[in-house]
Amino acid sequence: MTEAHVSCDVLVVGGGPAGLTAAQVACESGAKTILLDDNPAFGGQIWRGAKHFRFDNKVLDLISDQTAAQLGTTDEPARLRKMPGWRVVAAPRPGVATAESLSETNSIHFQKLILATGARERFLPFPGWTLPNVMGAGGLQAMVKSGLPIAGKRVVIAGTGPLLLAVAEYLKQCRADVRLIAEQASGSSLFRFGLSLTSHPAKLFQAAMLKARLLTVPYLTDCWVTRAEGKDTLERVCLRQESKSWQLECDYLATGFHLIPNTELAELMGCAIENGCVKVDEDQQTSVPNVYCAGEPTGIGGVEKSVVEGRIAGLAAAGLAQEARKYHAVWRHCARFAGRLNETFRLREELKALSTDETFVCRCEDVTLAQLRECSTWRAAKLHRRCGMGPCQGRICGPAVEFLFGWKPESVRPPVFPARVESLTQADVEEKSS
Amino acid sequence: MSKSFDAVIAGAGIVGTACALELAKAGLCVAVVEPHVVGGGATAAGMGHVVVMDDSEAQFALTHYSQQLWQQLAEELPAFGESEQRGTIWVAADEEEMLEVRRKQAYYNARGVTAEILDAHALAEAEPNLRPGLPGGLFVPGDSVVYPPCVAAHLMRRAQDHGAVLMPGRSVTAIADNGVRLSDGTNVPMGLFVNAAGSWSPELDPGIGVKKRKGHLLITDRYPGFVHHQLVELGYLKSAHSMTSESVAFNAQPRSTGQVLIGSSRQFGAEGAEVEAHMLRRMLLRACEYMPGLARLRTVRTWTGFRAATPDKLPLIGPSPGRENRYLATGHEGLGITTSLGTAKLLADQILKRTPSIPFAPYLPSRSMEHDAHA
């Protein structure tokens, strides 16, 4: 059993755009900083696997100074300790986080904590969604990044949100045969969204870039997958657009219905949640003293919002809240964009009717829609049908069930991720009397 | 004015639903009032270990009687009740506890309960993941495990088949001689009232001496074959008997899913439902002393629950002292799953003036409690 602990001024959990920025800023402001991420590589869902995380004005003109340019480079200040491949599983008492790697457990003592835990894809059940080769859009991208051969494979990308475009672009680069992008959002709302981007020059540029590269891929709005079919593995998908329905042969279906903020660790810490997001003040401080939150957990808003929130949180946690205030105007700009984004990619009611009685909603425990219909609350679904009781701890079925039935998941308890028993027996869970 | 019931039961835990079924089967018109979910309180929080215990003659009588009722129920229980006759192994840590193993075996055998002594070798063979060097244990093959929330739901449905009515999402706010008032303002006329509200029962019947005793449990991911029997350290008795504020004991149970359920902890005076890191730690360190390999298993979930504890560790089954037409079926501490079925029979026997299968006097709420809390 390992008995180790490390300490720091600022602990940053999550190494995506928000966390990387926060860690960099905090340590440059003089704070002894630890940055950890459960992935062996930093960058988050969006930057991982990229050769560099450099910001430049092509992607973003909001952040252009030197510190941003250094992000993710190898010259690491002594004050910054990086812990890739570690995840926080418990928070036994204020100022202590229990973290696990594949083989070790460590207690991290901190003065300030910045939660930059990002977001995950939302999945919705539909007939056939559990077939092999039906996967999350981000998940397929990650598998390709780690070696899944995709060249020449026929891929359909379906769901909602800007992530579909980013994944399509990536898969095209990898020479996949991307046959269709099916976006459930309406064409008119996307048009309005596109117009609003004129006030966000960087976004407009980004969107145009993507579109140019995707020119050869049909992009249909008001369109969604009604079922996936195949004998042992995926062979084709059935699609619908308005009154029209048709089939399309494919090897992979990549689905994702926008993003869900990862708020579990914040909830475990006792942070207040509002409309599914971590509630923060203008310094990115949560309702719990010394705990900050930045990026997608405070509201899905993309890279720019994450970076500026990471910067504000990093400065505030390092005691430079005054300095952070000069970024508030930029933040407001990003927050407006986030509002439009989430409005545009709101799920349409028709998606609630895709599943049949036999469709599994909880894949860990094989709970069907018909079984859930017999329940009246999330707790009843858990206790009487084992919904959400598997190793994903309800991360996948929870948001789907909330969309389908309006049930809110229960409070978060340790461990926030499946954790080794020994990680819950760390010596320093109890306050030392000395 | 709404429909009148012969009996209104507060609480749709395993005790309340068992009582509802028993009374409804006897022809009474029954309503069950449940603020949350059927089987969602201590019923959902416990291990679901159906076990014969010999803490006292009265405890033995009730657990043994109940276990026979469980064997009958098992035949009709749907698969989701996850009923499995795993048997219990009481694990001895030293030679002193082996003496207890021998005493316990003699006690059980004398009363018709099969119990077999395992020596060090047999114990290691039965449970290879226990730490080496343990002197032995007592194997009680008749004990079983169930998944209590689904059993409670099944009992409730059976009661409903016999005409019982479930009133979910509401609690009892006032009790009069001829009716109860619910939190939604409804008045429910009734003949008699049964308090089966577990650790919340003193709110309805103040002064009955039931106290909350908090417990923690943990469940792992799926590791089929890691544990084969319900394992309990013999020191468990010391933990259960201890009236000090905090204690832990080694309990491990194989679920039909291959998951391992790990317990147990006992706390008086802890009112909040939050998982307490220090109790969890103590409980798990204890478990790892007995089964070092547990340390590397992955936990998927932890939770807490509140046992309804009485000073003499026996449940309260019968008329609520000084309150006409009111009955108690509460105070089952850690044995509520096991003794729920016997409780329902004994309660119905009293209400219906039937001849009981075992004497109910030891469980009457009017008995004098030995307040040896800090002995």
Interface residues (C-beta under 8 A of the other chain):
Chain A: M1 A90 P92 R93 S376 T377 R379 A380 L383 H384 M389 G390 P391 Q393 R413 P414 P415 P418 A419 R420 V421 E422 L424 T425 Q426 V429 E430
Chain B: H36 V37 V38 G39 G40 A44 F80 P149 C150 A153 P168 L218 T220 D221 I262 E274 V275 A277 H278 L280 R281 L284 L285 A287 C288 L294 A295 R296 L297 R298 T299 V300 R301 T302 W303
